[in-house]
Amino acid sequence: DWYDIKAPSMFKMRQVGKTLVNRTQGTRIASDGLKGRVYEVSLADLQSENDAERSFRKFKLVCEDVQGKNCLTNFHGMNLTTDKLRSMVKKWQTLIEACVDAKTTDGYTLRLFCIGFTKKAENSQKKTCYAQSQQVRNIRKKMKDIIAKEVSAVDLKGVVNKLIPDSIASDITKACQGIYPLHDVYIRKVKVQKRPRFDLTKLMEMHGEGSGKGAVTTDPTTGEAVDRPEGYEPPVLDSV
């Protein structure tokens, strides 16, 4: 049977795609075969944008619960496409990487990898722009501090909302300007190391259903999220 994959409410396009599973047969239940499946989706698809600006960022979504024909997914990781990473690495500059383990307020342990490159000064005649090892160390420390601070202050939903526009990377670029100017700063990868015990109400909140917030429904024609007040009743149609 085909099941619909639903992305969490942080993303514009909630309908990611379809997935195939054998029908329930005896003790083998279909929903057990779906739980734990990981889907990798480009951010451009999740935000329904066609420009190449966002398409190098890939999000991994893991199916945590099945309701009806819908697989409700949760954030499982993020990485950059290989061609994007390869295109940034060039000669005559210093590559700086940092890796941080941070815990969100709702108990997820994430491992975030950051990458950045030194940039030539506006008026520099030099062919290279290498940073000294002490500068590299300072930049790496700053990267780690900023990422840890940003992640540990919010829950998983907040982290994903920061990853979509990559606001953490622009903060790092600003903060490191005084040590050595950087460009091409990205959070290149996020892994979910530990997740708290499965909580259905949390997952429903992620999908904008259940909790006190107005229920989020998807517009059947475009599949985009539409905000509705709590207790919204669709209008009665005269004919179908």
C-alpha positions in Angstrom: 0.0 0.0 0.0 1.1 3.6 -0.6 1.3 5.9 2.4 1.7 9.6 2.4 4.8 11.1 4.1 4.0 14.2 6.1 6.7 16.7 7.0 6.6 18.6 10.4 4.9 22.0 10.4 8.1 24.0 10.3 8.2 23.4 6.5 5.9 24.9 4.0 5.3 21.8 1.9 3.9 19.2 4.3 3.3 16.5 1.6 6.8 15.1 0.9 6.0 12.0 -1.1 4.7 8.5 -0.9 6.2 5.3 0.4 5.4 1.7 -0.2 4.8 -1.0 2.4 3.3 -4.6 2.5 -0.2 -4.8 3.8 -0.9 -6.0 7.3 -0.7 -9.8 7.2 -1.1 -11.8 10.4 1.3 -10.6 13.0 3.3 -8.4 10.6 1.7 -5.0 10.9 2.2 -2.4 8.2 2.8 0.5 10.5 5.7 -1.3 12.2 7.4 -1.6 8.8 7.0 2.1 8.2 8.3 3.4 11.6 11.9 4.2 11.6 12.2 4.8 7.9 14.4 7.8 7.0 13.6 10.0 4.1 16.0 12.5 2.6 14.4 15.6 1.2 16.0 18.7 -0.3 15.1 22.0 1.5 14.0 23.5 -1.8 11.3 20.8 -2.0 10.2 21.3 1.6 9.9 25.1 1.1 8.4 24.7 -2.4 11.0 27.0 -3.9 12.5 26.4 -7.3 15.7 28.5 -7.0 19.0 26.7 -6.5 19.7 28.9 -3.4 18.2 26.3 -1.0 18.5 23.1 -2.9 22.0 22.1 -1.6 20.6 21.6 1.9 19.1 18.1 2.5 17.0 17.3 5.5 16.5 13.8 6.8 13.0 13.0 8.2 12.3 9.8 10.2 8.9 8.3 10.3 7.8 8.1 14.0 4.1 7.4 13.8 1.4 6.2 11.3 -2.1 7.7 11.4 -4.5 6.5 8.8 -2.6 6.7 5.5 -0.2 9.4 6.8 3.4 8.8 8.1 4.2 11.5 10.6 7.9 12.3 10.4 10.3 14.1 12.6 13.6 15.8 12.1 16.4 13.2 11.9 19.4 15.1 10.5 20.6 17.6 7.9 23.6 17.7 5.5 24.8 19.6 2.5 25.0 18.0 -0.9 28.4 16.7 -1.9 28.8 19.0 -4.9 28.2 22.0 -2.7 30.9 21.0 -0.2 33.3 20.1 -3.0 32.7 23.4 -4.8 33.6 25.5 -1.7 37.0 23.9 -1.1 39.6 25.8 -3.0 43.4 26.4 -2.8 45.1 29.4 -1.2 42.7 29.7 1.7 42.3 28.1 5.1 39.5 25.6 5.8 38.2 25.7 9.4 35.9 23.0 10.8 34.3 22.6 14.2 32.1 19.9 15.7 29.8 20.3 18.7 27.5 18.1 20.7 24.7 20.1 22.2 21.4 19.2 23.9 18.1 20.9 23.1 15.6 21.9 25.8 13.4 19.0 25.0 16.1 16.4 25.4 17.5 15.8 21.9 21.3 15.4 21.7 22.5 16.8 18.4 25.9 16.8 16.9 26.5 19.8 14.6 29.4 20.2 12.2 30.3 23.7 11.0 32.6 24.6 8.1 34.0 28.0 7.1 36.8 29.4 4.9 39.0 32.5 5.2 38.4 35.3 2.8 40.8 37.8 1.3 40.6 41.4 2.5 39.2 43.9 0.0 42.5 45.6 -0.9 44.8 42.6 -0.5 47.3 41.9 -3.3 48.4 38.6 -1.8 47.5 35.4 -3.6 46.7 33.5 -0.4 44.6 34.3 2.7 45.9 31.8 5.3 44.9 32.3 8.9 47.5 31.6 11.6 46.9 28.5 13.7 46.0 30.6 16.8 43.4 32.5 14.8 42.0 29.2 13.5 41.8 28.0 17.1 40.0 31.2 18.2 37.6 30.9 15.3 36.9 27.3 16.1 36.2 28.2 19.7 33.9 30.9 18.7 32.0 28.6 16.3 31.6 26.0 19.1 30.4 28.6 21.6 27.8 30.1 19.2 26.4 26.8 18.1 26.2 25.4 21.7 24.5 28.6 22.8 22.0 28.7 19.9 21.0 25.0 20.2 20.8 24.6 24.0 18.5 27.6 24.3 15.6 26.2 22.2 13.8 22.9 21.5 14.2 20.7 18.4 11.6 22.8 16.5 13.5 26.0 17.2 16.8 24.4 16.0 15.2 23.4 12.7 13.7 26.9 12.3 17.3 28.2 12.7 18.7 25.6 10.2 16.2 26.5 7.4 17.6 30.0 6.8 21.0 29.0 8.4 20.9 31.9 10.8 23.6 30.3 13.0 26.1 30.5 10.2 25.5 34.2 9.6 26.0 34.8 13.4 29.3 32.9 13.2 30.4 35.0 10.2 29.7 38.2 12.0 31.3 37.1 15.3 34.5 36.0 13.6 34.9 39.1 11.5 37.2 40.5 14.2 39.6 37.5 14.2 39.8 36.8 10.4 37.1 37.5 7.8 35.3 34.4 6.7 33.0 33.4 3.9 31.1 30.2 2.9 30.2 29.5 6.5 27.7 26.7 6.8 26.4 24.2 9.3 27.4 21.4 7.0 25.8 18.5 9.0 23.5 17.8 11.9 23.1 14.4 13.4 20.5 13.4 16.0 22.6 11.4 18.5 20.0 10.7 21.2 16.3 11.3 21.2 14.0 11.3 24.2 11.4 8.6 24.6 8.7 8.7 21.9 5.9 11.1 22.9 2.9 11.3 20.6 1.7 14.7 21.9 5.1 16.2 21.1 4.9 14.7 17.6 1.4 16.1 17.1 2.7 19.5 18.3 5.4 19.3 15.7 2.8 18.6 13.1 0.7 21.5 14.4 -2.1 19.4 15.7 -3.4 18.8 19.2 -1.9 21.4 21.5 -3.3 24.8 22.2 -1.9 26.4 19.1 -4.4 26.7 16.2 -4.6 23.5 14.2 -2.6 23.6 11.0 -4.3 22.0 8.0 -2.9 21.6 4.5 -4.5 23.2 1.5 -5.6 20.3 -0.6 -4.7 22.0 -3.9 -1.2 23.2 -3.1 -0.3 21.1 0.0 0.9 24.1 1.9 0.1 24.7 5.5 -2.9 26.9 6.3 -3.4 28.3 9.8 -6.8 27.8 11.2 -8.2 28.9 14.6 -8.9 26.2 17.2 -12.3 24.5 16.7 -12.5 25.5 13.1 -15.4 23.8 11.2 -15.2 23.7 7.4 -18.2 25.4 5.6 -21.1 23.2 4.7 -21.2 22.6 0.9 -24.5 22.6 -1.0 -23.4 20.0 -3.5 -20.4 17.7 -3.8 
